[in-house]
């Protein structure tokens, strides 16, 4: 089993190497924390092992014979929640059930086969090779991201109405890795986004385009991530509030743009922007909690609109919104947590059997969490069978609405994460990371800026998921691979780097 001393010694080696002069990046990115230089030989070995995994998965030659025996040393066992390991279960071959499955199901099985091959190879190689395979290739990712801020290929014309999103995905990813863009590039980004800002408030997908809540969220988060006084003061808050009020619907929800769709995604982007800019008021919040409550399904998750199927993305949007407006107690939280754990169980046939015991531990932790959070049955105003969480805080009385995003960070919880944090890091680094730079959705897909942003965000959340204090670095056992993999912490409700959020909160609190 890997010990903390292993990671400590690995970190010391990387810090010593990091003192060497950093290679100049295309956009003259200022390196605050240099990653360890990687030799061509190491890249070649790691790339070769990845390619072998893909070939084995495609050929269907996977078996459980290459897995380590119980008690052997693997990075998976460095999780704060440890359990005994066993063998991988081979997913069914797509060819075995070709005539009985839909195209989507066949594609899912192909992905599971390829993921299985990668994991089988990972457990069959030497320990030093495993270390290379779970290392964050920081310099290659920064190089890939930096190129995107200078020039995009012709295939990106389909994202012409999403240009603030491209700024956010790239700059947020760079900042997560502890780097920053140079002042000239920052000026260019601020000027570009000012051309996307509508004179009546909100940001469009490009210069001259109509304002939209999604691109408004992306533009505001980009400017906050840049963090300079110039970028923060470029946001016209009074016009922004007018725009948000125009998007407010009589149902209590928001529409994405003038005449656009009404859904939970619009609710989240509107409230996130209003909260982080310190313009959130009672008029914006009116009946919003009841609308989101009407979107919670019998499964516990939250749908995009009433009557639709629950969805992971909308569940995040709905839950984050309810926390920001201090109405999370209206939701059936025990059902929501149970639904998340049920979705996690779906992954068990794909990854290590070790996750089964971790899943059971997660269910037990969830039960303890329900007790400690005082989950009780009660009325919600719509269905007396729904449960409410006793999450009211007497000290919140008189607190400004915009402050709930700030106060939520400092609250302590007795529960650990409701997911296997090391397993998630392992999947991201093994199956989503592209050694040439960037991240992808899953094996078989191409890298892109969107998945680079959210893979790195998820990696950060996983690394800090066991930390009790937001200012405290995680233990080495909570970070898979070398400790130089550690990213900057993010605010889980806004998805901006935490120290950038604190700076913006201080700036807007004085206005």
Secondary structure, DSSP 8 states (H G I E B T S, - for coil): ---HHHHHHHHHHHHHHHTS-----TT--EESS------HHHHHHHHHHHHHHHHHHHHT---GGGS--TT---GGGGSSS------------GGGGGGGS-HHHHHHHHHHHHHHHHHHHHHHS-HHHHHHHTS--HHHHHHHHHHHHH---GGGGGGGGGHHHHHHHHHHHHHHTTEE--HHHHHHHHHHHHHHB-TTSSBBSSTT--B-HHHHHHHHHHHHHH--HHHHHTS-HHHHHHHHHHHB-TTS-BBSSTT--B-HHHHHHHHHHHHHTT---HHHHTTHHHHHHHTB-TTS-BBSSTTS-B-HHHHHHHHHHHHHTT-GGGS-HHHHHHHHHHHHHTTTTTS-THHHHHHHHHHHHHHHHHHHTTEEE---SS-TTSEEE----GGGTT--GGGHHHHHHH---S---SS-HHHHHHHIIIIIB-TTS-EESSTTS-EEHHHHHHHHHHHHHHHTTT-SSTTS---GGGSSS-GGG----B-TTT-SBHHHHHHHHHHHHT-
